Amino acid sequence: MNGGHPLRTFHTLQEAAKRHYVTFVTFIQHPEEWDGLDHIREMCDNVLAFEAPADASRFALGTGLLRNIASNKPFVARKYDVQKVRSAIRHIKNQEIVDLYHFDMLPLSVYASEAVGKPTVLVHHNVEYKLLERRSAVETGFARTFWTQQARRLKKFEAESLERVTRSIAVSDIDAALLQDLSPLAHVHTVPNGVDTKYFQPGIGDPDPHEVVFVGSMTHQPNVDSVQYFCSDIWPLVRQGNPNARFSVVGAYPPDSVKALGSIDGVSIIGQVPDIRPYVHSAAVYVVPLRIGGGTRLKILDAMAMSKAIVSTSIGCEGLEVANGLDIVIADTPEEFARRILELLRDPERRESLGVAARGTVEARYTWDRIGELQEAVYQSARAAVQHVE
């Protein structure tokens, strides 16, 4: 699984399947994901998968974007509204008794029209319009115009979606407040992201005192932007202070623009790996230089569970219950970010102190068992609300 969204979906699906009969309807964006369905089928009672149409090729994606220019709906809403999926949902509800519909990302709320009279829960992995506003702010020219337009459309669509479902889930209190402001009559609950603390544990042995690492799927534009920003604005300052420093970028599907960063002294573009843990363990410092984002970052939680010293922007750790200087270090300018990295590379005791505190934070607040309980409470709230209306 690549990226925080699929990881959260997998673990919350697993928690739901422990308690309920689950039919899982999903889109496939990459060919290798078809093989991954075998494990999902072991968890769920029924699995139906469909290819995401606009991702079938670059040509199809480009065509979809061009068609959307004249639309009053955001691109993602049109992209995921597929007749085959609507037909499948109708078939399911005609063949089975459906107690609740869980829509696991904002664009899928278009299918709420197939669930009239039933409890519906929508998960907001980010406040999507806010993410696009942040993206447009770092773009120029036509790209800025396009993303500003998409942000306006998405804000309207997001507000309508909040009113279309029985309950909404935000992944942080910050996001919940933004969504509640967008639709004051909506019922928004916070169910944070989590981490598998048994899988992600502190490593044995010392890390490389010169190694810095970033982990994140390169299909997510904010990750691409953060790596480019880090290499252009922060990394030269780190190398000035420590000429032996090395920076590894771990994440699936790096575009050519990211691959090109591998020509910079000390930078290695690793790409997709079967297991991120060896790369995270070997690094002395884990960085999250995000400038665009929303929700919460699961990869930070993975690193915290592994007791890593983390340097992040405020946006990078937004929504997490962390404390600057205790279990994470926050820096928002290139100069400060580089200075904090250099300090930690020189100070193993400080790295250990941050790491121990970080592990304690995730053990107390962010295990998937706990997240599953919170999600179940939202399900029951949605069901009770619909039963009360009836």
N, C-alpha and C positions, 0 to 999 in steps of 0.2 A: 504494500500500500504506500502510495506516494502522497505526502501532504497531510496537513492536520485534519482537514475535513473528512477524507476517507477513514482516517484512524478513529476519529470520534464516532463516525457512522458505524464502523465495525464494532466498537466496544459498546455503544449504546444499543445497537441491534442485538448484540450478545446478551446484554442485561435484559432487554425486553423478551427475548426468546426463552429466558429462564422462567419467565412468569406467564407467558401467553403463547397461544397458537399464532404464528406469524407467517403471513404471505409477504414476501419481499419483491417489490417491483423496482427495477433499477435501470439506469443507462450505463452503457459501456463506452468509454472515451478512448481507450487504447487496446490494441489487439490482445496483449498479454493478460488483460483483465478477465477475459473469458475463462482462462485457466484458474484464476483465483476464485471463481464461483463455486468450485467444488467444496471449499471449506465453508462457504456461506450456506450451501445446501445441507451440510451436516448440522448447522445451527437452526435453520428455519424449516418450516413445514412445507413451504412452496416458494419457488424462486422463478421470476420471470425477468428476462434481461433483453434490452433493446439498444441498438447502436445509437449513440447521440448523433443526430443527422448532420449538424453543422461541423462536426469534428471528423467526418468521414474523409476529408481531404482539405488541403489548404485552399483549393479552389472553391469547395463548398462553403468553407468558413468565410472566405472573402465575399462570395456571392450573398451569403446571409447578412453580412454587415452592410453591404451596399443596399440591399432591399430594405433594411431597417431604417435607413436615413429618412425615408418618407413616412415611417410609421409613428404612431403616437404611443406605442408600447416600447419598453426597453428591449434590447436585443435578446437578453437571456430569457425573457418571458416568452417571446415568439419561438426561440430556439427549442425550448423544452415542451412546447405544446404540440404533441404528436398524436395523430388520430389513432395509430395502432395501440398506443398506451391507453388512450381513453377507452377504446374498445375492450382492452384487457381488463381494465378496472370495472367496466360495466358487466363483463362476464363474471368476474369474481363476485361482485355483489349480488348477481342473480343466482349464483351457485352456492354461496356460503352466507352465513350470518356474520356480518362485519360489525364489531362492537366499537371500533375506533380507527380513524385514519391518521397516520403519522406522516407528515410531509417533511422531508429531512433537509430541504433548503428552499429558499424563497421562491425561485422560479417554479417549483413544483406545486405551489399554492394555486396555480391555474386549474389544477384538478379538484380543487375543493368543490367546484360545481357538480362533481359526480358524487358528492358525499352529503347532499342536503338532508338535514334531519338527523345526522349522525355526529358524534363528537369528533372534532378535528384538532390536531396539534401541529403547529408549524415551528420548525427550528430555524432560528436566525444565527448562522455561524458568524456573521458579521452584521453590522448595520450597513447594508450594501451601498446605499446612496452616499453615505459618509466616506466609504472607501473610494468611490469614484470621484468624489469631490477632492479628496486628497491626491488621487492620481492626476486629475486635471491640473492641480496646482504645480506639479513638477514637470508637466508637459509643455510643449510650445506649438505654435502654429495650428495646423489642422487637427492634430492629435488633441490639443487642449480644447478646441471647439467641439470636437466629437465627444470627448469624455464629459465635458460640462453639460452637453445636451443629454447624454445618457444618464448622468446623475440626476437631472431634473425629472426625467421620465421615471427613473427607478424610485425616486423619492415618492412620487405619486402612487406608483404601483405598490410600493412597500406599505404605504398607509392603507391602501385598499385591501391588501392581503391581511393586515392585522385585524381588520374588521370582518374579513371573510371567514375566519377560523374561530373555534371556541376558545382555545388557549394558544399562547405563543411562548416559546422558550428562547431566552437570550443566554449567551455564554458568560456574561459578566454583568454586574450591577450597573456599570457605566452604560453598556449597550441597552440594558433594560430601561434605564431612564430616558435614553434617546428615543427608543421605540415608543415608550409611553407618551412622551411629548408629541410624537408624530400622530398618535391616535389615542387620545385620552380615555376613550371608552374601551380600549383593548385590555385584555387580561394577560399580562406579561410576567413570566416567572423566570428566575435565574437558575440555570442548571449549568455549572461551570464545566470546562473541559477537565480531563483527567489523565492519569498516567498509570501504566502497569508497573507498580513498584517491585514486583517480583522479577520481571524481565529486565528492567532498567535498574541496575544496582551499581554501587561504587566499584570501580575496578581494582584489581590487585597490582601493586607496583606503582612506581612514580611515573607521571606523564613526562613528555619531552618539554623541558623548560623554555624552548623557543617556539613551540607549535601553537598556532591559533586556528580555530575551526569554525566554519559556518555550516549549518545543516538546514536544508529546505528544498522542496520540490521546485524546479525551475519552470513548471507549468503555471506557477502562481506569480503574476507580474510583480507584486510587491517584493518578492524574493529576488527577482532579477534586478530590480531597481536598487535594492539594498546592497547587493554584491557589487554592482557597478559603482555605486556611491562609495562603498568602503574602499574599493581598489583605487579610485581616483582621488579621494579626498582624505582618507584616513591612513591607508597602508603606507604611503610615502613617509608620513610622519613617524610611523612605527619603525620603519626600516632605518630612518635617521638615528633613532635612539637605540636600535638593536639590529645591526646589519645581518645577524644570523637568524632573525625571525622568519618563520615560514607560515603561510596561510593556505589552508585547504578548504575547498568548496565542495561539499558533499550534497548531491541532490539530483534527482532524475531529470532527464530531458533538457540539459542545458542548451540554450540556443547558441547560434554562432557568435553572437555578441558577448556571451559569457565565456564560451570556449576561448575566444581571443584574449581574455584576461590572463590566460595561462602563460602568455609571453612576458608578463611582468615578473621581475626578479622576486623570487620567493613565493610566488603564487602557483598553486596546483589546482586544476579543475578536475576533480575526481569523478563526478557524475554519479550515476546510480550504483549502489552497492547492495548486496544481500543483507547486510547487517551494519548499521551505523555505529554500533557500540565500540568497536575497536578504534574507530577514528575519533570518536568523542573522548574515549578514555586516554588516548595518546596525547591529546591536546592539553596544554596548561590553561588555556583560556578559551571559552566558548563565547562567540559574539553574535549579537542580534541587532544589526544596524538599520532596522526598518525605519523608513520615512513615510510609508503608506500602509495603512492597516486598519483593522477593527477586530472585534472579538477578542480571543486570547490565543496565544501561540502554544500549540501542543509541544513543539520541539523544545521550547524552554522548559516545560515540565519534565520532558525526558532527560534533559541535561541536569536539572535540579535533582531528579531522582538518582542520577549517577554522581552526585556530590561535586559538580563542576563549579568553578569560579566563572561567573557570567558577567559580561559587560553588555548592556542593552541601552537603546534609546528609550525615552519615555513611551513612545508609541509601541516599541517592540514588546514591552511588558505590560502594556495597558490592560486593565481588567483583572490582573492577577493580584492576589493578596500577598504582595512582597514588600520588603522594606529596604530602601536604598542604604547600602553600607552594612546591612545585616546578612541577607541571603542573596543579594544581587548588587551590582554596581550600575548606576544609571548615568549616562553621559549623552548630551544632546548637541554638542558641537564637535567637528572633526578633531580639534585640538584637545579637548577634554577626553574624547573617546580614546585617542591614541595614548594620551598620558596615563589613563587608567589601565589600559592594556600593558603598557611598559612597567607600571608599578607592580602589577600582578605577576608578570613574567619574572620579576626580580625577587618576589616575596612568596616562597612556598607556604609559609605559615599562614599568611593572609588568605591564600587560595584555599587552604584546608579549612580555615574557619568559615569562610563563605560557603564552601561546599557542604559542610556538616549542617549548617543552618538551613541551606536549601533543601537538603534531604528531609529534614524535620518538617519543613513547611508542606511538602507534598504528601508526606505520610499523614499529616494531621488534616489536610483539606482536600486532596485531589486524587484519591483512589477511585477506580472505576466502580467498585462496590457501592461506595457512597453516592457516586453520580447516578447509578442505577436506581437507588432508593428515591432520589430527588425526582428523577424522570417519572417513576411510577406514581409519585404523589401528584404530578401534573396530569397524568392520564386519568387518575381517579377524580381529580377536580373537574376535568372536561366532561367526564361521564356524568358526574353529579349535576353539572350545570344543564346538560341536555335533558336529563331525567326530570329536573325541576321544571323546565319549560313545558315538557309533556304533561 
